[in-house]
Amino acid sequence: MATTAPLGFDSASHMNMFVILNDAPYGSERTYNALRFAMATQKDHPGTDVRVFLMADAVTAAISAQSTPQGYYNIERMVKSVIAKGGQFRLCGTCCKARGLKSLPPIEGVEVSTMGQLAQWTIDSDKVLVF
């Protein structure tokens, strides 16, 4: 029995997916759902490059050593999962500075970046989603 790729997916194709997050990691489920989407994309479409740019309050999602109650989702673990499968994360440098985060090291594999990088990733992407 032959297996089939998910609906609308050509296994020989390559796609650049870009996700822009704006909301804080906890309180709203936008960041959680965006990262779930990124993880599902990597799982179901292994040839897809996933890039994530954190802006505004979403930059706090990249703070390391997050501790959440048992049974509650942990954004840090989700970010690390996306990175482990080849995903890339960038932080808005101005947003980090405005929130006093410039001197805090982000999660390993996450880099502070610029609006120029945001623009370049947008231009280079096949699909852009904003949460």
C-alpha positions in Angstrom: 0.0 0.0 0.0 1.5 3.3 -1.0 1.6 6.2 1.4 0.5 9.6 0.4 1.8 13.0 1.3 -0.5 15.3 3.2 -3.1 17.1 1.1 -1.5 19.7 -1.2 2.1 18.7 -0.4 4.5 17.7 -3.2 7.3 15.8 -1.4 9.8 17.0 -4.0 9.0 20.7 -3.4 10.9 23.0 -1.1 9.2 25.9 0.7 10.3 28.8 2.9 7.8 29.4 5.7 8.1 32.6 7.7 6.2 33.2 11.0 6.1 36.6 12.7 5.0 36.7 16.3 3.9 39.8 18.2 2.2 38.6 21.4 3.7 37.7 24.8 4.4 33.9 25.2 1.8 33.5 28.0 -1.6 35.0 28.5 -2.7 34.7 24.9 -2.3 31.5 23.0 -1.1 33.1 19.8 2.6 32.3 20.4 1.7 28.8 21.5 -0.4 28.2 18.4 2.2 29.7 16.1 4.9 27.4 17.5 2.5 24.4 17.3 2.0 25.3 13.6 5.8 25.6 13.1 6.3 22.2 14.7 3.6 20.6 12.7 5.0 22.1 9.5 8.4 20.6 10.3 6.9 17.2 11.0 4.5 16.9 8.1 6.6 18.8 5.5 10.2 17.9 6.3 11.6 19.8 3.3 10.2 23.1 4.5 12.5 25.8 6.0 10.8 27.4 9.0 11.9 30.8 10.2 10.4 32.7 13.1 10.8 36.4 14.0 9.8 37.6 17.4 8.7 41.2 17.8 7.1 43.4 20.4 6.2 41.3 23.6 6.9 38.1 21.7 10.7 38.7 22.3 10.1 37.5 25.9 9.4 34.0 24.4 13.2 33.7 23.9 14.1 34.2 27.5 15.9 31.0 28.8 15.2 29.1 32.0 11.4 29.4 31.7 9.5 27.5 34.5 5.9 26.7 34.0 3.5 24.7 36.2 3.3 20.9 35.6 0.9 20.2 32.7 1.2 23.7 31.2 2.9 24.3 27.9 6.4 25.6 27.9 7.3 28.0 25.1 11.1 27.6 25.7 10.8 23.8 25.0 8.7 24.5 21.9 11.3 27.0 20.6 14.1 24.5 21.2 12.1 21.8 19.4 11.8 24.0 16.3 15.5 24.9 16.4 16.5 21.2 16.8 14.7 20.5 13.5 16.5 23.2 11.7 14.2 26.2 12.4 15.7 29.6 12.7 14.7 32.3 15.3 15.5 36.0 15.3 14.5 38.7 17.8 13.7 42.3 17.1 16.7 44.1 18.7 14.8 47.4 19.3 12.0 45.4 21.0 14.5 43.6 23.2 16.1 46.9 24.1 12.8 48.5 25.0 12.0 45.6 27.3 15.4 45.6 29.0 16.4 42.3 27.5 19.5 43.3 25.5 21.8 42.0 28.2 20.0 38.7 28.8 21.2 35.8 26.7 18.4 34.3 24.7 17.7 30.6 24.3 20.6 28.9 22.5 20.2 29.2 18.8 18.1 32.4 18.9 19.8 35.6 17.7 19.0 39.3 18.2 18.4 40.8 14.8 17.2 43.9 12.8 14.3 45.2 10.8 16.6 44.6 7.7 16.7 40.9 8.5 12.9 40.9 9.0 12.5 42.5 5.5 15.0 40.1 3.9 13.2 37.0 5.4 9.9 38.4 4.2 11.2 38.8 0.6 12.9 35.4 0.7 9.8 33.5 1.9 7.1 31.7 0.0 4.6 32.0 2.8 4.4 34.6 5.6 2.1 34.2 8.6 1.6 36.8 11.3 0.4 35.9 14.8 
